[in-house]
Amino acid sequence: MPKKRVSLTLEEELVDRIDAEASNNNLNRSQQVEALLEEYFDDRAIKTAVVFCGGEETRSMNDHNGKPVLSHILDNLTDTTIENVVLLSGNNTQQIKSRFGDDYRGLSLSIVGEEPRGTAKALEKIEERISGTFLVLNGHVLSDVDIDDMLEVHREEEKLATMALTTVNDPSRYGVARLKGRTILGFEEKPSKGDEPTRLINAGTYIMEPDIFSEIDRDSIEEVFEKLSGREELSGYIYGGKWEEIDS
């Protein structure tokens, strides 16, 4: 990878600590600074994604442009920092396992099947697998959300979860979000045309902190989001890119 020379002004004590660490690692000062920065950004990156692809319907396995919807979702993840993907497969476990196995284009896949009790309860089952900030995706939605940009907003807002929001011309089929700045204050389900507070709807992409598991006391993740929004613990990330909900 090409290198670029930069000039830094640091506290003398900090430079001494960097030099001492560099000596311990048999590196020069520049190499040690580079190693520290790489470690910092690596620790802040999202490594794990969770995909809701269970339930009675099998929309995530429906054919879309020649392959399952889930294939498109996983394809999008190969260009990110994601390394591990947990597929909450519900009743679709055998179908998904037969099609995808435990690896997809370098992504390590874990397939977790449970009796359907709701998305929140399915998520709750994998708490022990989550050790840091993680990504959650709806398995029947295709989008091109910039995960790095969304993560930056999530870090700035310092809330338990951030939900991607997109604009639709007719939000009467959906629940629309009410916001104050980047904070989601609540949702209005299927508002009448002309009466909607916004045209912003849930885009099916979320970034969450591990503390979210202590908030799961309901069946569906939408109910958990309602609770978080009532406490102003849910941020909204508005984007205007591709979004498509696969119904059949």
VOTIDO-371993 format. One record per residue (C-alpha): residue number from 1; chain; x, z, y. Coordinates in nm, 3 decimals, decimal comma. Layout:
residues N
NUM|A|X|Z|Y
...
This chain:
residues 248
1|A|0,000|0,000|0,000
2|A|0,141|-0,089|0,347
3|A|0,278|0,197|0,553
4|A|0,225|0,255|0,926
5|A|0,448|0,472|1,143
6|A|0,267|0,743|1,342
7|A|0,387|1,017|1,575
8|A|0,253|1,374|1,539
9|A|0,297|1,682|1,757
10|A|0,257|2,001|1,553
11|A|0,316|2,372|1,593
12|A|0,678|2,456|1,505
13|A|0,568|2,714|1,248
14|A|0,348|2,455|1,077
15|A|0,637|2,209|1,062
16|A|0,853|2,476|0,901
17|A|0,585|2,536|0,637
18|A|0,558|2,162|0,569
19|A|0,933|2,135|0,532
20|A|0,943|2,430|0,292
21|A|0,668|2,276|0,081
22|A|0,846|1,940|0,090
23|A|1,165|2,103|-0,035
24|A|0,978|2,268|-0,324
25|A|0,828|1,931|-0,421
26|A|1,149|1,728|-0,371
27|A|0,983|1,524|-0,096
28|A|1,082|1,440|0,258
29|A|0,865|1,554|0,551
30|A|0,668|1,229|0,578
31|A|0,597|1,222|0,205
32|A|0,477|1,583|0,213
33|A|0,244|1,522|0,508
34|A|0,104|1,217|0,329
35|A|0,052|1,421|0,011
36|A|-0,129|1,696|0,203
37|A|-0,357|1,446|0,376
38|A|-0,436|1,269|0,049
39|A|-0,522|1,603|-0,113
40|A|-0,741|1,698|0,183
41|A|-0,944|1,377|0,180
42|A|-0,962|1,377|-0,198
43|A|-1,109|1,730|-0,196
44|A|-1,374|1,628|0,059
45|A|-1,476|1,311|-0,123
46|A|-1,785|1,301|-0,342
47|A|-1,687|1,259|-0,707
48|A|-2,019|1,315|-0,887
49|A|-2,348|1,128|-0,861
50|A|-2,678|1,215|-1,028
51|A|-2,944|0,951|-1,094
52|A|-3,311|1,025|-1,160
53|A|-3,401|0,770|-1,427
54|A|-3,646|0,960|-1,648
55|A|-4,016|1,022|-1,631
56|A|-4,289|0,834|-1,811
57|A|-4,218|0,510|-1,630
58|A|-3,904|0,312|-1,710
59|A|-3,853|0,147|-1,373
60|A|-3,478|0,211|-1,378
61|A|-3,450|-0,001|-1,694
62|A|-3,674|-0,284|-1,577
63|A|-3,506|-0,622|-1,537
64|A|-3,410|-0,713|-1,181
65|A|-3,217|-1,034|-1,116
66|A|-3,102|-1,055|-1,477
67|A|-3,011|-0,693|-1,552
68|A|-3,160|-0,343|-1,542
69|A|-3,217|-0,179|-1,204
70|A|-2,984|0,100|-1,316
71|A|-2,702|-0,154|-1,360
72|A|-2,732|-0,252|-0,994
73|A|-2,721|0,115|-0,890
74|A|-2,409|0,178|-1,097
75|A|-2,248|-0,141|-0,965
76|A|-2,288|-0,006|-0,611
77|A|-2,116|0,318|-0,711
78|A|-1,804|0,144|-0,841
79|A|-1,699|0,074|-0,481
80|A|-1,716|0,443|-0,382
81|A|-1,521|0,761|-0,459
82|A|-1,767|0,845|-0,740
83|A|-1,602|0,902|-1,077
84|A|-1,871|1,079|-1,280
85|A|-2,239|0,988|-1,303
86|A|-2,504|1,210|-1,462
87|A|-2,812|1,015|-1,572
88|A|-3,122|1,235|-1,590
89|A|-3,292|1,018|-1,847
90|A|-3,597|1,220|-1,957
91|A|-3,803|1,019|-2,209
92|A|-3,577|0,717|-2,161
93|A|-3,270|0,877|-2,319
94|A|-3,234|0,653|-2,623
95|A|-3,296|0,333|-2,429
96|A|-3,042|0,425|-2,162
97|A|-2,786|0,550|-2,414
98|A|-2,810|0,230|-2,618
99|A|-2,766|0,012|-2,309
100|A|-2,495|0,203|-2,122
101|A|-2,309|0,441|-2,355
102|A|-2,065|0,679|-2,184
103|A|-1,874|0,439|-1,958
104|A|-1,971|0,173|-1,706
105|A|-1,701|-0,022|-1,523
106|A|-1,477|0,284|-1,503
107|A|-1,754|0,530|-1,424
108|A|-1,782|0,818|-1,670
109|A|-2,148|0,853|-1,773
110|A|-2,326|1,164|-1,899
111|A|-2,681|1,115|-2,021
112|A|-2,905|1,421|-2,003
113|A|-3,249|1,393|-2,157
114|A|-3,516|1,658|-2,110
115|A|-3,888|1,687|-2,161
116|A|-4,044|1,575|-1,832
117|A|-4,112|1,876|-1,607
118|A|-4,031|1,718|-1,273
119|A|-3,724|1,593|-1,090
120|A|-3,622|1,933|-0,952
121|A|-3,637|2,098|-1,293
122|A|-3,436|1,811|-1,442
123|A|-3,172|1,859|-1,172
124|A|-3,163|2,232|-1,235
125|A|-3,048|2,170|-1,594
126|A|-2,711|2,031|-1,481
127|A|-2,607|2,308|-1,242
128|A|-2,302|2,397|-1,451
129|A|-2,172|2,040|-1,419
130|A|-2,165|2,051|-1,038
131|A|-1,873|2,211|-0,855
132|A|-1,886|2,049|-0,512
133|A|-2,085|1,829|-0,278
134|A|-2,269|1,567|-0,484
135|A|-2,475|1,251|-0,449
136|A|-2,829|1,211|-0,587
137|A|-3,009|0,877|-0,626
138|A|-3,356|0,767|-0,724
139|A|-3,318|0,535|-1,022
140|A|-3,585|0,286|-0,912
141|A|-3,452|0,223|-0,560
142|A|-3,187|-0,028|-0,457
143|A|-3,007|0,025|-0,127
144|A|-2,672|-0,021|0,042
145|A|-2,635|0,318|0,208
146|A|-2,280|0,375|0,334
147|A|-2,201|0,692|0,137
148|A|-1,888|0,775|0,338
149|A|-2,076|0,749|0,668
150|A|-2,366|0,952|0,531
151|A|-2,121|1,217|0,408
152|A|-1,971|1,240|0,756
153|A|-2,316|1,316|0,898
154|A|-2,379|1,567|0,619
155|A|-2,052|1,748|0,698
156|A|-2,131|1,757|1,070
157|A|-2,481|1,898|1,021
158|A|-2,373|2,162|0,767
159|A|-2,709|2,182|0,591
160|A|-2,792|2,219|0,221
161|A|-2,899|1,857|0,186
162|A|-2,910|1,527|0,371
163|A|-3,171|1,260|0,301
164|A|-3,124|0,892|0,380
165|A|-3,415|0,756|0,583
166|A|-3,515|0,396|0,634
167|A|-3,781|0,231|0,851
168|A|-4,076|0,040|0,707
169|A|-4,338|-0,163|0,892
170|A|-4,627|0,003|0,709
171|A|-4,552|0,365|0,617
172|A|-4,910|0,439|0,505
173|A|-4,799|0,421|0,138
174|A|-4,532|0,684|0,187
175|A|-4,456|1,023|0,332
176|A|-4,298|0,985|0,675
177|A|-4,037|1,223|0,814
178|A|-4,067|1,418|1,138
179|A|-3,730|1,478|1,303
180|A|-3,568|1,668|1,584
181|A|-3,230|1,508|1,633
182|A|-3,091|1,480|1,281
183|A|-3,294|1,772|1,146
184|A|-3,599|1,691|0,934
185|A|-3,883|1,923|1,035
186|A|-4,132|1,809|0,771
187|A|-4,320|1,519|0,620
188|A|-4,663|1,367|0,670
189|A|-4,800|1,210|0,355
190|A|-4,949|0,859|0,382
191|A|-5,046|0,869|0,750
192|A|-5,316|0,635|0,880
193|A|-5,194|0,322|1,057
194|A|-5,133|0,399|1,420
195|A|-5,122|0,775|1,365
196|A|-4,781|0,800|1,198
197|A|-4,534|1,029|1,383
198|A|-4,248|0,797|1,281
199|A|-4,193|0,504|1,045
200|A|-3,904|0,674|0,872
201|A|-3,942|0,727|0,498
202|A|-3,735|0,878|0,221
203|A|-3,487|0,609|0,109
204|A|-3,406|0,774|-0,226
205|A|-3,042|0,868|-0,152
206|A|-2,940|1,230|-0,099
207|A|-2,624|1,433|-0,051
208|A|-2,647|1,796|-0,161
209|A|-2,444|2,113|-0,171
210|A|-2,426|2,321|-0,494
211|A|-2,624|2,598|-0,320
212|A|-2,928|2,372|-0,354
213|A|-2,970|2,506|-0,708
214|A|-3,068|2,848|-0,574
215|A|-3,357|2,677|-0,393
216|A|-3,509|2,510|-0,699
217|A|-3,823|2,707|-0,773
218|A|-4,061|2,411|-0,792
219|A|-4,105|2,114|-1,024
220|A|-4,037|1,814|-0,799
221|A|-3,745|1,752|-0,566
222|A|-3,993|1,645|-0,297
223|A|-4,139|1,997|-0,300
224|A|-3,790|2,141|-0,262
225|A|-3,730|1,911|0,036
226|A|-4,056|2,033|0,193
227|A|-3,931|2,391|0,164
228|A|-3,588|2,305|0,307
229|A|-3,739|2,115|0,600
230|A|-3,952|2,420|0,683
231|A|-3,628|2,618|0,721
232|A|-3,448|2,333|0,902
233|A|-3,200|2,304|0,614
234|A|-3,252|1,930|0,559
235|A|-3,078|1,659|0,761
236|A|-3,182|1,298|0,802
237|A|-2,942|1,005|0,787
238|A|-3,106|0,696|0,939
239|A|-2,978|0,357|0,829
240|A|-3,102|0,003|0,861
241|A|-2,953|-0,172|0,560
242|A|-3,094|-0,300|0,235
243|A|-3,373|-0,099|0,073
244|A|-3,599|-0,201|-0,211
245|A|-3,828|0,011|-0,426
246|A|-3,878|-0,138|-0,773
247|A|-4,237|-0,081|-0,881
248|A|-4,245|-0,290|-1,196
